[in-house]
Amino acid sequence: MSNLYPLLLKPFFSPRPWGSLDLSPIYAELPGKDGEPIGESWLTGDQCVVANGPLAGKTLDQVAKQFGRELVGETAPQPDRYPLLMKFIFPQDKLSVQVHPDDTGAQKIGFPVGKTECWYVLDAKPGAQIGLGLKRGTTREQLRKAIEDKTAEKLLNWIDVKAGEMYYVDAGTVHAIAGGLILVETQQNSDLTFRLYDYGRPRELHVEQGLEAAREATLAGKVLDAKAPALVESPFFVVENFRLGKGQTFSLQADSAAQALVAVAGGGVIESAGNAPVAFTRGEAVVIPADVKNAHVIPQWEVEFIRSKVPQAGLPAPKTLRVNSAEVTHA
């Protein structure tokens, strides 16, 4: 038995040109420099710092390297790295048109894993959209020409989204996100992004790498039957949503996987045998190491949180709906 315990992590705030100066209702104050828009709050990133207990001040990456499988569990693809990155995304403007490689494509260029992700729509203003996949029949060569002509965004399948929906974005899907949303993203722990088109912003593009990684058709789409608690199940992650009221308790069943809990409303306390209680509130994440058993969540009054973990091998991709084309796809 190791000396691990539930780890409260400090969010890491990432400035982005398309970000927002208002992170409410998740965060009351804007972190960082005045006037610098924040695009993402990383909750379980390698650089997130432990805020509680004897490991306070260490990054999650340092703790993973110190404890290995005792922290990350047997289902993690790497024995000494936390497997999933959870984050809030706060777009005020459109993100670049981009694509992520799969595991095979990532390993060809020296990275351990690719990037399949999912987006839970926490909040959406009327008319908020995501660009998910290419319009039916679009080829790589047509995409290449549209990039040259500065019209690439017109080839995306733009979807109106609403709060409470879950979208699966498998590796190889060309995608973008527009403003007016707050998303909770869960992804393979990789920041490998190929930017295909960026509306004239002075940032590097990765057109050849992106076109190689892009697939003309993918399984991306709105997840069917995404109802609490199960939002999405896939080969890379299981993501669930829980709401607890006064007097309720939720047991975190021990298995061979680490778990991350992200509070999206209210606050709660995590108790586990032999460890100090850990309080967490909206905008904060707690990682429950695989070695920690018999943990449970108690709401301080009420709490809503999203839980993620890497499943045992064998789960198929989720059934999804390409909303604009009304096509159901599944593995």
C-alpha positions in Angstrom: 0.0 0.0 0.0 1.4 3.4 -1.0 1.0 6.7 0.7 -1.3 8.1 -2.0 -4.5 9.9 -1.2 -7.2 11.9 -3.2 -5.3 14.7 -4.9 -6.8 18.2 -5.2 -5.3 19.9 -8.2 -4.9 23.6 -8.9 -6.3 24.5 -12.4 -3.7 25.6 -15.0 -5.1 28.5 -17.0 -4.1 28.7 -20.7 -4.3 32.0 -22.5 -5.6 31.7 -26.1 -6.4 34.4 -28.7 -10.0 33.1 -29.0 -10.5 32.9 -25.2 -12.7 34.9 -22.9 -12.3 37.6 -20.3 -15.3 36.2 -18.4 -15.0 32.7 -17.0 -18.2 32.8 -15.1 -20.1 30.9 -13.8 -17.1 28.5 -13.3 -14.6 31.0 -11.9 -15.5 34.3 -10.2 -12.2 36.1 -11.1 -10.1 36.0 -14.2 -6.6 34.6 -13.5 -3.4 35.8 -15.1 -2.6 39.2 -16.6 -5.3 41.9 -17.0 -6.8 41.9 -20.4 -5.4 38.4 -21.4 -8.2 36.1 -22.6 -8.2 32.6 -21.1 -9.2 29.8 -23.5 -8.8 26.8 -21.3 -8.6 25.7 -17.7 -6.6 22.4 -17.5 -7.8 20.3 -14.6 -5.7 17.1 -14.8 -2.8 18.3 -16.9 0.8 17.2 -16.3 1.6 20.6 -15.0 -1.3 20.9 -12.6 0.0 21.3 -9.0 -1.3 19.2 -6.0 -2.9 21.6 -3.5 -3.3 19.2 -0.5 -1.5 16.8 1.8 2.2 15.7 1.8 2.5 15.9 -2.0 1.4 19.5 -2.1 3.5 21.5 -4.5 4.3 18.6 -6.8 2.9 18.4 -10.3 0.6 15.6 -11.4 3.3 14.5 -13.8 5.9 14.3 -10.9 3.5 12.3 -8.8 2.7 9.9 -11.7 6.4 9.3 -12.2 6.9 8.7 -8.5 4.1 6.2 -8.0 3.4 4.8 -11.4 0.6 2.2 -11.6 -0.3 2.9 -8.0 -1.6 6.2 -9.2 -2.6 5.8 -12.8 -3.9 2.2 -12.6 -3.6 -0.8 -14.9 -5.9 0.6 -17.6 -3.7 3.6 -18.4 -1.7 3.2 -21.6 1.5 4.6 -20.0 2.7 3.3 -16.6 3.9 6.7 -15.4 1.6 9.3 -16.8 -1.9 10.3 -15.9 -3.9 9.1 -18.9 -6.7 11.6 -19.3 -6.7 15.4 -19.6 -9.9 17.1 -18.5 -10.4 20.8 -19.1 -13.0 23.6 -19.3 -13.0 25.5 -22.7 -14.2 29.1 -22.8 -14.3 30.2 -26.5 -15.3 33.8 -27.2 -14.3 33.5 -30.8 -13.8 30.5 -33.2 -11.0 28.0 -32.5 -8.8 27.1 -35.5 -9.9 24.4 -37.9 -7.8 21.5 -36.6 -7.3 17.8 -36.4 -5.6 15.4 -34.1 -3.8 12.1 -35.1 -4.7 8.7 -33.7 -2.3 6.6 -31.7 -0.6 5.1 -34.8 -0.1 8.5 -36.4 1.2 10.0 -33.1 3.7 7.2 -32.6 5.1 7.7 -36.1 6.3 11.1 -35.1 7.5 10.2 -31.6 4.5 10.8 -29.4 3.1 8.1 -27.2 -0.6 8.6 -27.9 -2.9 10.4 -30.2 -6.0 12.4 -29.2 -9.6 11.3 -29.2 -11.7 13.6 -27.2 -15.3 14.3 -26.1 -17.1 17.6 -25.3 -19.9 17.9 -22.8 -21.8 21.1 -23.4 -22.1 22.8 -20.0 -23.5 26.0 -21.2 -24.5 27.4 -24.6 -25.9 30.7 -25.8 -28.6 30.5 -28.5 -27.0 29.8 -31.9 -23.8 28.4 -30.4 -22.1 26.0 -32.8 -19.4 23.4 -33.2 -17.8 22.3 -36.5 -17.7 18.5 -36.3 -16.3 16.7 -39.3 -16.3 17.5 -43.0 -19.4 17.9 -45.1 -20.4 14.7 -46.7 -18.3 13.9 -49.8 -15.5 16.3 -49.0 -12.1 15.0 -50.0 -8.6 15.8 -48.7 -7.8 17.6 -51.9 -10.9 19.7 -51.7 -9.9 20.6 -48.1 -6.4 21.4 -49.2 -7.7 23.8 -51.9 -10.1 25.4 -49.4 -7.2 26.0 -47.0 -5.3 27.8 -49.8 -8.5 29.8 -50.7 -9.1 30.7 -47.1 -12.5 29.0 -47.1 -11.8 25.9 -45.1 -14.4 26.6 -42.4 -17.2 26.4 -45.1 -16.4 22.7 -45.5 -17.1 21.8 -41.9 -20.4 20.2 -40.7 -21.6 23.1 -38.4 -24.0 22.0 -35.6 -26.2 24.0 -33.3 -25.6 22.7 -29.7 -27.4 22.9 -26.4 -26.5 22.5 -22.8 -26.5 18.9 -21.6 -25.4 17.3 -25.0 -22.3 15.2 -25.4 -20.2 15.0 -28.6 -17.6 12.4 -29.4 -14.6 13.6 -31.5 -12.5 10.6 -32.5 -8.9 11.2 -33.8 -8.8 12.2 -37.5 -11.9 14.4 -37.2 -11.5 17.8 -38.7 -13.2 20.2 -36.3 -13.6 23.7 -34.8 -15.5 25.3 -32.0 -17.3 28.7 -32.2 -18.0 31.2 -29.4 -20.7 31.3 -26.8 -20.0 28.0 -25.2 -18.6 26.4 -22.1 -17.4 22.9 -22.7 -16.0 20.2 -20.4 -13.5 18.3 -22.5 -12.2 14.9 -21.7 -9.4 13.6 -23.9 -6.4 11.3 -24.2 -3.5 13.1 -22.4 -2.0 14.6 -25.6 -1.8 18.2 -26.8 -0.8 17.1 -30.3 -2.8 19.4 -32.6 -2.4 20.1 -36.3 -3.8 23.5 -37.2 -5.2 23.5 -40.7 -6.7 27.0 -40.9 -6.8 29.9 -38.4 -8.8 32.8 -40.0 -5.7 34.8 -40.7 -4.3 34.8 -37.1 -0.5 34.9 -37.0 -0.1 31.3 -35.7 1.7 28.4 -37.3 -0.2 26.0 -39.5 0.5 22.3 -40.0 -1.3 21.7 -43.3 0.6 18.6 -44.6 0.6 16.8 -41.2 -3.0 17.7 -40.7 -4.1 16.4 -44.1 -2.3 13.2 -43.4 -4.0 12.8 -40.1 -7.5 13.8 -41.4 -10.1 11.3 -42.3 -12.8 12.0 -44.8 -15.4 10.2 -42.6 -15.2 9.5 -38.9 -17.4 8.3 -36.0 -17.7 11.8 -34.6 -21.1 13.1 -33.6 -23.7 13.7 -30.9 -23.6 10.7 -28.5 -26.9 8.9 -28.6 -28.5 8.1 -25.2 -26.1 10.4 -23.4 -28.1 10.5 -20.2 -26.8 10.9 -16.6 -25.0 9.2 -15.3 -23.5 7.7 -18.4 -22.5 10.5 -20.9 -20.1 8.5 -23.1 -18.3 5.2 -23.1 -15.5 4.5 -25.6 -12.2 2.6 -25.8 -10.3 5.6 -24.5 -12.5 7.0 -21.7 -15.7 6.6 -19.7 -17.3 9.9 -18.7 -20.2 10.1 -16.3 -22.3 12.9 -14.6 -23.6 12.8 -11.1 -25.7 15.1 -9.0 -26.0 14.7 -5.2 -28.2 16.5 -2.8 -28.2 16.9 1.0 -28.0 13.5 2.8 -26.8 11.6 -0.3 -23.5 9.7 -0.5 -21.8 8.4 -3.7 -19.3 5.5 -3.4 -16.4 5.5 -5.8 -16.1 1.8 -6.6 -12.5 0.7 -6.6 -11.2 -0.9 -9.7 -8.0 -1.0 -11.7 -8.3 2.6 -13.0 -7.6 6.1 -11.5 -10.6 8.4 -11.5 -10.9 12.2 -11.9 -13.8 14.1 -10.5 -14.5 17.7 -11.7 -17.1 19.8 -9.9 -19.3 21.8 -12.3 -21.7 23.1 -9.7 -21.8 23.2 -5.9 -19.2 21.5 -3.8 -18.5 18.3 -1.9 -16.1 16.4 0.3 -14.2 13.2 -0.7 -13.6 10.8 2.2 -11.4 7.7 2.0 -10.1 5.2 4.6 -7.0 6.5 6.4 -6.9 9.9 4.6 -7.9 13.4 5.5 -11.1 14.6 3.9 -10.7 16.6 0.6 -13.1 19.4 -0.2 -13.6 20.5 -3.8 -15.9 23.0 -5.4 -16.9 24.3 -8.8 -14.0 24.5 -11.2 -11.8 22.1 -9.2 -10.6 18.6 -9.9 -9.7 15.7 -7.6 -7.8 12.7 -8.9 -8.5 9.5 -7.0 -5.5 7.2 -7.4 -6.1 3.6 -8.4 -4.5 2.6 -5.1 -7.0 4.5 -3.0 -9.9 2.2 -1.9 -13.3 2.8 -0.3 -13.6 6.5 -1.3 -17.0 8.3 -1.3 -18.4 11.8 -2.1 -20.6 13.7 0.3 -22.1 17.0 -0.9 -21.6 20.0 1.2 -25.1 21.0 0.3 -25.4 19.8 -3.3 -22.8 19.0 -5.9 -22.7 18.1 -9.6 -19.5 16.5 -10.8 -18.2 14.8 -13.9 -16.1 11.6 -13.5 -13.7 10.2 -16.0 -11.6 7.1 -16.2 -9.9 4.7 -18.7 -12.0 1.5 -19.1 -10.8 -2.0 -19.4 -10.0 -3.0 -23.0 -12.8 -4.1 -25.2 -15.3 -1.2 -25.2 -16.5 -0.1 -28.7 -16.8 3.4 -29.9 -20.1 5.0 -28.9 -23.1 5.3 -31.2 -23.3 8.8 -32.6 -25.6 11.0 -34.7 -24.2 13.3 -37.4 -26.8 15.9 -36.6 -27.0 17.8 -39.9 -27.0 14.7 -42.0 -29.1 12.5 -39.7 -26.8 9.6 -40.0 -26.3 7.2 -37.2 -22.8 5.8 -37.0 -21.3 3.1 -34.8 -18.3 0.9 -34.5 
